[in-house]
């Protein structure tokens, strides 16, 4: 059978789509390869949320197209969000691309990789797609950690966002399907499960479920093999008392909230069609912190939105200083031609937006370092991820307060007892801190069992280049 290489760009939600396509191919006998020069077929799963992501996708497509000239590749397949926005342009302007697959056409990957011609232009749009617990899937993450997508699409009217155009209306997976997939992953060695969806807090509403996400978290917390369950992408006005209680009362659910607020100025939030303001946000954060001592809070902001004044930005700065988030991302507004904010007046000059981004991140750097200093001397549970990416002399891991791929890490420069292994859940004593990372001494004692490596679900042997999630703003 042909060898297939995969490049996956963008967020974890897109990565799950990549894993579904890989699983479909492996299930039919295709072989995966980590070497693009050896691949007979190369798939690029693209992101197109903002301009930098679009450019990254185009550059990657052109880079992979070179392997049709100088490597073994005979077919180049482009999938994902870029296809949804620029399907015809890709076909017309990049002739090296043999097949395109939209976000609702994942099952077409078999046709794309077989000896089939490209489907004709036009025709009826694909039906909204949702994978389920029986859908083949090959993890590209380490065997101890996996993402679990619980919904697709979005119904929110945010003016800066084009996700509904690419992903369609919000639709939840069936409750039993999500639980069964989680159980299957846990039995195969997954110990950390990260729940994703464009808006996880809306989960189940379209199915008539009340408190869908809180109920789901409590049920996932009963799966014996799981150690940590976290969820990302909360919509601010959907953070309910029931959700806070579920996180507080379910031991396996990470004490961690990712709530993309996008701004704190009421006037900017109104232009974004999100509503609320910084004072209401502060009350929400106070409620979370009162119910869950030691909770970690993450958010993201957009600066340079049309109409953002100096006073609006000062309101955002003051809010960030008062909120003291543990993790924060700041993104430059991207004026997408199909977004509802595209024609808004009073554009913010690019140099002004970049200056504001730098100023806000400078403030957050100080807040982060201050928060991390409070942890020096504490003994905390740490998930070991293996040798450090910075140097072979160190190991790297994460604590419960750090989500994979988007937050800082724990650098381990000393350890007691046995040498650390990927997937170990051990206690560690914090000895030093940086702006976003910590340094720790790993203790001999474990706080959770790690399944034997031979029983773990293997990660995909595919070519997977993952653009850091922090480089793409969430909803």
N, C-alpha and C positions, 0 to 999 in steps of 0.2 A: 504493500500500500504506500501511497505518497507520504512524504514527511512534511509536517506542518509546523511553522513557526508563528508565534503570536506576539504582537506589540499592543499593549493595553494602555490607553492614556486616560487621564481624568480621575474621577472620584471613585470611591469604593463601590458605588452603585453600578458604575460602568464596568468595574472589574468583575462583579458577579455575572454580568452579561457575557464577558469574555470567558469566564469559567464554564458557563452553560454551553457556549459554542464549542469549547474544547471538549467538554464531556460528550456532546453529541457526536463529535468526530471520532473520539477514542472508542466510543461505543460501537462504531461502525468499522473499527479496525485501523484507523489512521494512526500513524506514528508521530509523536511530538519530538521536536528537536530544539535545543537552546541555541543553535548556531544558524544564523540567517543564511550564511553562505551554503549551508547544506540543505536548506528547506526547498522542497519542490513547490510548496504553496506558502505564501506569507499573508497573514491577516493583520490589518491595522484596525483596531477598534478605537474610534476617534472621540474627541471631546470638542464641543463647539459653543460652550456657554458664553465665553467672552473672547475678545480679540486675541489675547496672547495664547489662549487654548486653541483657537482656530489655526493660528500660525504654527503652533507646535504640531498640530495634526497634519497640516499640509507639508511641513518640512519632513516629518516622519514618513509620510507617503512617498515623497520624492526620494528620500534616502533608501527606503526599502525597494523602490522601483529599480534602483541601480543593480540589485541582485538578479534582476531578470536579464541584465546585460552581462554581468561578470560572475554570477553565481549559478546555482542549480535551479533557481526559481523559474517556473514556467507560468505561474499565475499569481496575481496580486489582487487580494480581496480587501475592500474598504467597508467597514461597518460603523454603526453608531450614530452619534448626534450630528456629525458633519454631513452625513448622508441625508438626514432629515431636512437640513437647512439648504444644502447645495447639491442635491442629487444630480441634476442635469449638468451643472457646472463641472462637477467632478468627471462625469463621462466625457464632456466635450473638451475640457482643458487638460486632463491628465490621461492621455490615451493608454498609458501603461496599466491603468486599472482595468481589470477584467470583469469584476463583478462588484456591485454595491448592495449593501444590506442595511435596511433601516432598523430602528430600535424595536419595531414590532415584527421583524422578519427574522429573528434569530434562528428559527428552524430551517431557514433557507440556506444555512451554512453548508448543508450536505450537497445541495444543488450547486452552490458556488464552488465547492472543492471537487466536484465531479466534472466529467467532461461535458458540461452543459454550457450553451451560449448564455450571454447576459440576457436577463429578462428585458422585454421591450419597454420603452418609456411609456408613461401614461398608465392607464388601467385603473382598476379599483384599488383604493388604499387598503393596506393590510388591516386586519382586525386587531384591536388592542390585545397585547400579549402579556401573559403572566406565567412565569415558570412555576412548577409545583414540586412536591417532594419526590416524585418519580422521575423528574427530568434529570438526565445524566449531567453530572457536573464534576469537573476536575479542579481541585483547589490549586491556586498559584501562591497562596500564602503558606507559611510553615504549617506543618501538620497539627500543631497544638492550637492554632488560632484560625478563625474563619469569619467571614461576613455572612449575614443572613438578611436578604432583602425581603421585606414584609409587604411592600406596596410599590406601585409604579404610578408615575404621573403626578399632576398637581392641579388643584383648583383655585389656588390663591391668585389674586389679581396684581401682584407686584409689578410695577411698571418697568423696572429694569430687567426683568427676567423673561427669557424666552423658553424656559423648560416646558411649559404646557404645550408650546408649538411643536416641540421635539418628542415629548414623551406622552402627550395626551392627557385626558382627564384622570383624576385620582381614582385608583382602584386597589382594593386590598386583597391580599391572598387570604384564602380560607384559614380560619383559626387552626383547625386540625392539621391542615397541610403544613403550616409553619412549625407546629409542635413536633410533628413526625420528622420533618427534616432536621430540626434541632436534635432530636433524640438519635437519629441516624449518625449525624456528625459527631455527637458526643461518644457514641459507641465505637467510632473509628479513630478516636484519639483527640478530638478537638476539646480543649479545656477552656478557651476564651472565645466567647461568641459576641460579635458586635452587630447589633441590629441597625439596618439602614433602610432608608426610603426617602423620597423627596421631602416628606413631612411625616415622621414616624408618629407624631402626636395625634394625627387624624386617623390612625389605623382603626379599621373596623366600622367607622361611621357609615360608610356606604353599604355595609352589610347589616346595618341595624344593631351593631354591638354598642353597648354603653360602656364607657371606660375601657375601650379595647386594648390600648397599650398597657395600662396598669394591670389589667387581667392577664395579658400575655406575659408580662414580666414576672408576675407571681407564679405562673405556671412553669415558665422556663427555669425559675429558681428552684423548682422541685426535681429537676433532672439531676440524678446523683453524680454523674461524671463531670458536669460543668463546674468550673471554679469561679470564673468571672463572666457576667453578662452585662454588656453596656449597650446603650442606644445613642444614636447621633441624630442631629437635625430636628430639634424641637422648634415648633412655631411658638412664639412668645405667648400669644393669647390662648394657647391650648395647654399650657402648663397648669394643670388642675390640682386641687387638693388631693384627689385620688391618686394622681401620678406621683406626687411628692410622697404620699404615704406608702405607695408600693415600693419606691426606692428605699425609703427609710426602714421598712419592715421586712424586706427580702434580703437576707444576708449575702446571697450570691450576686445580687445586682450591684454593680460598681456605684459608689457614691460620687457620681459624676453627671453633670448636666451640660450638654452642648446646645446652646440657645442662640442662634444667629440673630442678633438684634438689628443689624445694618446701620442704625444711627440712634441718636438720643434726642435730637431736636424734633419737636412736634411738627414744625412746618415742613421739614425735610421728609419725615415719615409720612406725612399727609401726601406729599408729592409722589412718594414711593407706593402709595395705596396700601400702607401697612398700619397706619394709625398708631395710637398710644404715644408715650413720651418718656423721658428719662426718669421722672418721679415715679411713674407707675412701674417702670422696670425695677427701680430700686426697691420698691415695696415687695415685688415678686421675689427678688434675690434675697431680701431679708427673711421672707417666709421660708424659702428653701433652706437657708443657713440655720434658722431657728429649729427647723424640723430635723435637719441632718447635720450635726456638728462635724466639721472637717470636710464637708463636701467640696469637690473641685468644680469650678465653673469656667466654661469656655464660651467665647462668643466671637463674632466677626463683624466688622464694620466696613462700609463703603464710604470713601471720601471723594470729593469732586463731583457729587451728583449735581445735575443742573439746578441752579437756584441756591445752592449751599453758600451762605454768606459767612463772613468772619464770625458773626455772632452765633450762627448755627454751629460752626466748628468749635467755638469756645464752649458751647453747651455740651458738645460731644466730649471734649477734653475734660471738662469738669465732671461729667458723668463717669468717664473711665477712671478718674482719680478716686471718686467716691465708691465706685463698685468694686475696685480692686480684684479684677478677674485673675484667675490663675493662668489662663491661656487666652490669647487674643490674637486674631488675624486682622490685618488692615489691607483692604484692596482698593485699587484705583477704579473709579467708575469707567465702565466700558460702554460706549454709545452704540448699541446694537441696532442695526437698521430696521429690524422687525419688532423691536420692543416698543411699548407704548410711551416710553420716556424719550424716544429718539428725537422728537420734534419739540421737546420742551425748551423754552427760552432760557437765557442767562447761563450759558455754558461756563463752566469753571475752567480757566486756563490750565493746561497740563502742568506747567511748573508750579502753580499754586497747589494743585492736587498732590503732586509729589512731595512738596514741602509739608503739607498737612499729614501725609502718610508717615513721613520721617519723624515728625514731631510727636505723633500719637504713639508710634512704636518706641520712641525714646522714653516716653512716659511709662509704657508698659514694661520695658526692660527693667526699670527701677522697681516697679511694683512686683514683678516676677522674682527678682533677686531678693527683695525684702521677704516675700512669702516663703521662698525656699530656705532662707536662713533660719526660719523658725523650725525647720526639720532637722537641723544638725544635732546629732546625738540620739535621734530617735531610731528605733528598730521597726522596720516596715516590711510587709510582704513584697517580694519582687519576683517577676517572671523573667527568667534568663532567656535572652534571645540569641546568645552566641558571641563569638569574637566581635569586638568593637569595629565599627566602620572606619574609625579614626586611626587606630593602631592595633597591631596584633598583640601588643602587650597588655591590653585591657579586654574585659568582657563588657557586654552591654545588656541592659534589661529595662524593664518598665515597672512602675508601681501602679496600683489601681487607679491613681489619679491621672494617668497618662494613657491616652488612646493610641492605638498603633498608627504610625505614619504621620500624625499631625501635631503631637505634643513633644516635649523634651524626652530625655531618657535618663537612665541610671548608668553611670560608668563605674564598673567594678574593677578596682585596682588591687584588691587583696581578697583572699577567701580562706575560710576554715574548712578542714575536712576534704572531701572529694572534690575533684576538679568540676567546675560548673558545666552542665550539659544544656543544650537547647531544650526549652520546655520545662526546665526545673522551676518549681515554685518554692523559693527559699526566703528566709528572713535575711535582712541586710540592715546594717547600721550606717546611717548617713554620716559622712565625715567632712565633706566639703560641698560647696555649691558654686555654680556659675550663674550666668544670667537666666538660663532656661534649663540647664542640666544639673544633675547632682552626682557626687562621687560617693561610693559606698564600699564597705567591707562586707562581703557575703558571709553569712553565718552557716554553720554546718546543718542546722535544723531546717527541715522542710515544713511548709504549712499546708501543702496539698500533694496528693500523689500524682506523679507523672507516669502516663502509660508507657510501657516498654516500647522503644522505637520500632521494633518489628511489627507492632500492632497499630501503629499510627497511620492515619491516612496520608499518603505521600503527596508532596506538593507537585505541581505540574512541572514536567521537564521542558516546558515550552519557553520560547523567547518571550519574556515579559518585561517590558520597560514600563515602570509605573511612575507617571508624573505625580509628585507629591500632592496629596489632597489639599494641603494648605495653600497651594498655588491656584486653587479654583474655589471661589467663594461658594458657600452653601446657601440654601434658600433662606 
